[in-house]
């Protein structure tokens, strides 16, 4: 007999800060006026817990609990209920809680809804109701404001699990519990209660299935069944079809066809008949309102009914030419996840082999479907080693599909069986890449090194890929020694100094030469004749050789191999190889190639359904735009990248996108945005050891200080990143920070500190990997130079900016030059430089820096918004966000298109657009388009005049 694990009551609520904030707002308002809230969520998400929290938190008056239970009137009129509530609140405000209102009968719900609508704010009644979202909300309650509960995010669910078990769960058991619970706290607790202490600690195998019908029905409040045989069949068919669709919506026509096969008598079309309340029909797609209820319906059905439904679905899918999905349903028609070998070993083995063969790539399918097929094949496989191999293959596909938690669970299942070194190496590679994107430093780096070691003999191509990913981990961690050791010729060493990174471009193949040479095997044109494997091997080798030379300071030897990686990428179509090409281009400073490689990788990843690679492609695109000085474009890519990274469970990649967003916002008039992104990026970076993301975020905070005229604060922040010492920033990033530090240090009278870092920056500029570095170096020398040399250095810097492009850095140099000229009483020259700076800042949306240029122009007695013809440029009145929206609208975009482009809501666009119309005095989008076009033409003309004036001043200065 199996004993239960004792589960402590959770000591705190996990992951409900948004909902508690809404409840707190209601409670805080009750002393003066009343309000209502409806808590909605699927069973088990914690509605009752939140109601109890609100009741405990309310101190201003009595707390009343309504319900149709024993001893209470189940049927009251709205007038009676209103009278009772108003009487109870005559002397003090009251909180009225009603839990599980969906379980009340129709008349009681109707009376409650009518009473809620007729309450006035002066009644000082706080009405807090909860309903399950596995059915439609009662029309009487629908008008109430709703607070939705979603499943817990993986970190929150993990914290809850650790809380209730005191951290006693073994890592593999922990991963499987979290995957099975799918963020439902009540189901997670029910699963833990099923386990004995030995099972929880991993000393005994877990029961299969882990989430059985009993645990699911306990959480869902029972297994729903329709009012008729047809309704019950419909619920089960939709639930069974969702098994292959990861619980998402399914085709209603396909369900109808399966129902006709299930019952020979004519079946009503689900698109025309009234649906059970647990289902929703949207267009031609059917889905359950609650994923938990879908799972419960499927698990609670009898074995015979489940098999019959899956056979019918298999017939429909196979008849439509969808072989893999048909095979999946055919395998489920054999029985449960653990068929008895004595009765079904042959059928199970045949089904497993067919599924694995189809999932290997012979049949077009998504990564999600392949993961499901490999999982089912593993369940049907009796041999332990082959089962481990198929679970590992399922984990690989789940990772590519952007489902890291599912990948972790599958790896845990694979670890239960002995497997050859190559299979264990593949599993460690998946684990390492998973942690690389969202996990602690040691787990990522050490797993990848172990993978390289295990794969070295039987799969050298995958071993080389694992080693390169380990180097990426050390790179992102800022661990130079570990990175060099991993990139050295020969097998990468196992190191006790872990590092971490966020690249994880898995799936590439290649071999690494062990002869210690830095040479390559010829130009990319010769690779095509040797096939994809040989091309990929060359890419992996060249990338390692180039990175190693770069980190060792042998800049002259890094360019050729990295350039060959970039060149090979021009003929590639696989997203992994294109990401490598983009990464190499960034190392070389070839921002155009980086943008091209990143854009092509993004398109390829989307076309193949590789959701896991989309955030990384967007990250490279964002970095390329930043390096080119195009902050608005970088922001656009990073906003999308952040959303996709969070959806794919890639917290580390999300931290990098937040750092980019902070850098973009640091030049705008949005200090709150900078602070928000910096805080979030540093939170993840510090927990996971992401030195690169931390350095970028700290740079953003300091640049915001510098832009707002706080050079002392900026110099203090930046000094920690660039000055020699153990706390120096990331080895590949701190040089990018030097120009900001020199400017802040000079303004803060720390000239010697500024001179300390210039020799290293000069070496970096000489390498040519940063298109802005040469101009920035001249600007830094101008800031530190005596007056007789500064003039020439500023002009030299501006000339270099013309070669490199980039509005922001050019405008910064023009601003500093204009300030220098004004302080030396050369107002005419200063005005030209400052006007050019203002135009450049406004062009790229650098609001805080534009304000500096305006202040300088005002000090000269000039009109700061002059468009060059004596007319004020009214676009200068807009904030950067308003200016972005105005420009999109001027180009003909609708409000919805603007919202999608900027990653905001249409309501936000509407609000800002009203402000734009008021500030500019326009009444139509046509007028706005005309004004924006005229203003930007004027700015371009002014910039051109500024350049001509600068050239004239240089010429006359030289003559003088």
C-alpha angles and dihedrals in degrees: 000000000000118000124218126247112243108241118202119221108259110263093212142016113262126215101350102110094125093051094045090050090056092047092047090053090055093048094047092054096050097088088065107024141357134247145172136233132183116208110207129183142126117277115288099025095111109264092143092047091054092048089052090049091052092049092051092046096052113094105156097084146334125324116222125195119207124199143136093241128131115308094021130096109259095193120047132150123247089247092054092048092048091050092051093049095047092048091051092052098044093103102027140002116273138206114220116198125192116179126199094006089170087073093060117097121259100263093048092049090047092051091049092049093049092047091050092053092049096051114108126215088243090063090074092217119145107203113196116182133175130204134175114247094214088096137034116286113252111260089234090059099037095090092060119101109262132217110196126211116211128190114282117267113249095258091050093047090048090051090052091050092050090046096055096040098038087238093295097132116108113242094249092047090046092054093050094047091052092047093049094046092053091205096308106133096199092050090048090054091046091053092050091050089056092061128085118225089256092054092046091054092047096249093121131034117267119250116261123258092028094200100045128178092270096055093044094047091047090056097040094048093247136327111289119230127188126243093252141031089255092052091049091049090047093052093049094045093052090046092049093046088053090060089078094037096053090250095300125129120301135209111274092209091054090051090050091051091050091050090053089054091045094054119026091209114088110277123209115254108253088218091062104032126077108270128228108262091248092066134072125201115206112177105309095337128097126200141163117252088225127039089205092057090048090055091045093052091052096044096045096052119100117264091246094053093047092050093048093050093048091049090053091048091048090054091051095047095045090047089055093052097254098133102173095048090045091051090051093054090043089055092049089053088064093068143271128338092276110046116191109255092216094062106025109018095117095046091044093050092049092048092048093051093048092049094048092047092051093046092052090081106275090111123052109247142141122264089248092055092046090052090053091048094050090047092053091046089053091050090053094046118099098189110088097214094049090045090054090048092052093046087052091050088051090052091052091054093045090053091051089049091057096252104125096163090055089048091053091051092050091049089052089053090049091053090062090074133058113250139176120268093258092056092047088049092054089049091051090049091055091045092049094049090046092053089041088065099038117004148073124299101249097047093055100044097040094045091053093048090049090049091053090050095048094046098044097094105038102023110027092164093059090042090058090049091051091049092051090049088051089054089051088053093053090045094055090045092054091236101145096178093052091046093052092046091051092048095048118113115274130026113343113252125244103244131198090209102080125205135186139211146172109224104090098163092175130186100049120128130209147124129242122224114239100199094094095238124134095213126114131217101251138289124325092255091073094054096072092069091055097056134242095296093055092045091051091048089054092049092052093046095046093046091053093045093048094046091048093051091047093052092046090055094247091132093164091060096044098063101067100052093041091048089053090054088053092046093050089052091064090073098037127107102180114098094223093056091044090053090053089051091051091048092051091048090054090052089053094045092241095143094174091056090044091053092047094047093045093048093049091046089051092051092046093048092050093046092051094043092242095153091171093064098048096079092051093050090051090048092056090047090051092049092049091052091048092051088051091050094246099134099168091055091046089052092051093052093044093050091055091041092054092052094048093044092053091047090051093048093246103144095167093052088047089055090056091050090049089052090053090048090050091052091049092048092047091076093047134073093262110102092160090057091051092050093048095051094041091052093048094045093049092047092060094035094055094046094047101032098247101163094171094055091043092053092049092048093049090048089054092052091049094046089053088054091049093049091052094053099261102124095158092058091044093050091050092052096043095044089066089056103044110025116092115267143088093290096056115134128257111316094235097042110040093077089060087058096053098090091055091048094049091051093047093043093051091049088048092049093247095131097150092054089051092051091050094068100040099085092058091045090051089056089050092049090050091056090062097220092125115056092203098046099089093052091043090051091054089049091051091051089049091053090053099036127100116256095262091060103032095075093058093044093053091051090048090051092051091050090053090049090056088057095046099039124208121134098219101055092040090051091049091055091046090050093051091045091049091050090049092049093048092052089052091053097250097131101165093054091041092053092054093050093045092048090052090049092050092050091049094048093048090047093058096036096249095154101171092049092046087056089057091052091050091051090052091049091050089052086057091050092248126137104253095210097047110142093205095264098070094266122120116246103230093193086077087073092067127090116238091258092049090047092052091050092047092052093049091049091046088056089057101261120151120233090257091051090049090050092051092047094050098036095239135115123272087241089061090050091049091051095049093043091057088052090049093052091049095046094048097037094233127141104196142035089245091058089047092052091050093050094047092049093049093046094050092047088052091049091050090050092048091049091051091050089049091053091048091048089049090052090048091051091049091050095047090043090054091048090049 
